[in-house]
Amino acid sequence: MSLKERLLQPDFTEIYVEQGIKAQADSILSRFPAAHIIEIKDYRDVFDRPRQSYALQHKSQKLILAKKKDGFLYPGSPVCQSFGNPYFMYSSCVMNCVYDCSYCFLKGMYPGGNLAVFVNLEDYFEAVEKELRKHPLYICVSYDADLLSLESILGYGREWSAFAKAHDRLTIEIRTKGTFDKTWQKMTASCRTILAFTLSPSSIIAKEEKGTPSLSARLTMLKEAMNLGFPVRICFDPVLMCIDQKQAYRDLVEETARTIDLQKVRDFSIGSFRLSKVYMARMRRQYPDSAVLQYPYVCEKGFYHLPAQMEADMTDSIVEALAEHGIGKEKIFFWRES
């Protein structure tokens, strides 16, 4: 099969499986009966090999199933918000995303566009329990992938939510742009599982968040999550520049308020675009025509971001729109360069 033919194949027509984990991987493999299964010694031989193209591979993603050996928890990134939690960490049981957002840091973080899934979730839970014996934890479990977009395949949202409910010193955040399906009903709603929804104006979704659900679909899902009893967080993050930017985000807030009661939202996150200098360099090489990436941002302390006044103007307009619906700043968390 030629390279062109392979790139036109549907996602996950080829699945790489590490030696010795097939029993753990069987439930996932059963979802893809027609896939070509390739046994490998170590996932890094495929996932981390040199001279890959993220852009090309994402046109036809391959699935890699592996066992995580170590590094189950990492300190929270300085470009992410801790929401006031002193013990902020993240965990990556899936690496890479099925969506193709133009600004996503994963395009600079990983050498290629294939998707790696670690099947030994019990080892993650053991690492969390060990850390919980020292202090409470706030963990983002959907940091390096949109975990819920894969829920019908993996069921990891169900596993994490049940685990969180059973541990009273643990709070997890699952962030998503995905849409609701029946598999969500198997998740365990509790105050310890926060579902965080990224919302963007429809114009930005169409241009910069290709392949993701529409705004109306996200809002429907958000409302359903609230009805199921999950605490929800709304993330206007990243706030991107667009034509008539202030009005676009004001309209976004208004459409959200028409769909749900904003007073019942746990909290709100607002942050402008920011990206590591290293990731930006890689992404600019791969995506020379991307307006989001090629903009002349300020680079300070190893991160690219908008000038401070521009950031403030963009985020303040959203704060003002929320205030018109009775949302005070005590419920809003910000990322701004300091």
NORCORTA-V406630 format. One record per residue. PHI is phi in whole degrees, -180 to 180 (none if undefined). PSI is psi in radians with two decimals (none if undefined). Layout:
phi;psi
PHI;PSI
PHI;PSI
This chain:
phi;psi
none;2.32
-73;2.87
-59;-0.74
-61;-0.74
-65;-0.68
-66;-0.65
-72;-0.30
-93;-0.02
-73;2.63
-63;2.82
-62;2.56
65;0.47
-75;-0.33
-121;2.28
-127;2.14
-94;2.28
-127;2.21
-65;2.57
-61;2.43
87;0.04
-121;0.18
-58;-0.65
-61;-0.72
-71;-0.47
-90;-0.16
-58;-0.68
-65;-0.58
-75;-0.79
-61;-0.54
-64;-0.32
-77;-0.25
-131;1.19
-64;-0.41
-94;-0.02
-71;2.62
-87;2.06
-95;2.24
-122;2.12
-83;2.39
-134;2.80
-80;-0.74
-145;2.30
-58;-0.51
-67;-0.40
-63;-0.47
-102;-0.85
-69;-0.66
-104;0.16
-65;2.64
-75;2.90
59;0.69
-93;2.82
-119;1.96
-59;-0.80
-61;-0.78
-70;-0.77
-65;-0.53
-70;-0.27
-70;-0.43
-151;1.44
-69;2.47
-102;2.60
-101;2.33
-120;2.14
-108;2.23
-147;3.00
-112;2.18
-75;2.27
-93;-0.62
-160;-3.11
66;0.91
-81;-0.40
-133;2.50
-132;2.63
-62;2.55
-61;2.49
-72;2.55
-66;-0.31
-91;0.08
-111;2.72
-91;2.42
-91;-0.21
55;0.64
79;0.16
-92;2.13
-70;-0.48
-112;1.41
-104;2.12
-138;2.96
-135;2.80
-137;2.44
-122;1.67
-94;-0.15
-136;2.37
-118;2.13
94;2.93
-131;2.63
-79;-0.33
-85;2.92
-133;0.96
-70;2.34
-63;-0.53
-96;0.00
-65;2.26
-65;-0.35
-61;-0.49
-68;-0.38
-101;-0.33
-82;-0.70
-106;2.62
-75;-0.31
-147;3.13
-102;0.10
-75;2.86
-108;2.20
-110;2.27
-121;2.25
-95;2.20
-91;-0.16
-95;1.13
-62;-0.49
-62;-0.53
-72;-0.57
-63;-0.80
-63;-0.67
-63;-0.71
-65;-0.68
-65;-0.78
-62;-0.65
-63;-0.73
-71;-0.60
-65;-0.41
-69;-0.30
-94;-0.70
-169;2.91
-64;2.84
-137;2.49
-120;2.03
-123;2.25
-89;2.00
-101;-0.02
-124;0.80
-84;-0.75
-104;0.27
-170;2.76
-88;1.60
-60;-0.67
-75;-0.32
-68;-0.28
-109;0.19
-60;-0.66
-69;-0.32
-96;-0.78
-101;-0.69
72;0.35
-73;-0.50
-62;-0.72
-62;-0.78
-66;-0.81
-66;-0.73
-67;-0.67
-66;-0.71
-64;-0.76
-63;-0.74
-62;-0.53
-83;-0.05
-130;1.84
-74;-0.13
-103;0.19
-115;2.33
-126;2.31
-119;2.65
-117;2.28
-116;1.94
-98;2.50
-155;2.72
-116;0.10
-74;-3.13
-115;2.69
-69;2.41
-141;3.10
-63;-0.40
-65;-0.45
-63;-0.51
-67;-0.25
-88;-0.13
-76;2.67
-96;1.95
-78;2.30
-161;2.95
-68;-0.16
-99;0.02
-122;1.88
-94;2.18
-96;2.07
-109;2.16
-110;2.14
-82;2.10
-116;2.38
-137;2.71
-58;2.62
-58;-0.60
-65;-0.64
-75;-0.68
-57;-0.79
-65;-0.64
-94;-0.68
-114;-0.19
-125;0.94
-62;2.39
88;-0.12
-89;2.81
-63;2.70
-67;2.92
-61;-0.77
-62;-0.66
-66;-0.71
-65;-0.72
-67;-0.65
-62;-0.75
-65;-0.73
-60;-0.79
-63;-0.72
-65;-0.70
-61;-0.72
-64;-0.71
-64;-0.53
-78;-0.19
101;0.15
-80;2.41
-69;2.33
-119;2.57
-119;2.39
-106;2.22
-113;1.92
-93;1.33
-162;2.06
-83;2.49
-79;2.11
-110;2.68
-71;2.46
-158;3.02
-63;2.27
53;0.94
-57;-0.83
-62;-0.74
-68;-0.64
-61;-0.75
-77;-0.54
-64;-0.75
-62;-0.63
-63;-0.80
-62;-0.74
-64;-0.75
-65;-0.66
-63;-0.76
-66;-0.49
-74;-0.40
-93;-0.68
-133;2.90
-85;1.88
-61;-0.45
-65;-0.37
-91;-0.02
-77;2.36
-59;-0.93
-164;3.08
-129;2.50
-118;2.28
-130;2.25
-157;2.44
-84;2.97
-61;2.33
-150;2.59
-157;2.47
-59;2.51
-58;-0.72
-66;-0.81
-64;-0.71
-60;-0.75
-60;-0.77
-66;-0.74
-71;-0.64
-65;-0.58
-68;-0.70
-80;-0.46
-129;1.22
-67;-0.30
-100;0.10
-81;2.05
-65;-0.64
-63;-0.74
-82;-0.56
-86;-0.06
-61;2.49
-79;1.35
-71;2.90
-81;2.42
-117;2.00
-139;2.44
55;0.55
85;0.15
-133;2.46
-89;2.45
-161;2.97
-73;2.74
-56;2.58
-55;-0.75
-68;-0.66
-66;-0.74
-57;-0.82
-63;-0.76
-62;-0.73
-68;-0.80
-76;-0.61
-64;-0.58
-66;-0.56
-72;-0.71
-59;-0.74
-64;-0.72
-65;-0.69
-67;-0.67
-60;-0.57
-65;-0.27
-109;0.32
81;0.28
-93;2.01
-87;2.91
-66;-0.34
-66;-0.31
-103;0.11
-115;2.27
-112;2.43
-118;2.61
-115;2.10
-140;2.58
-64;2.28
-122;none
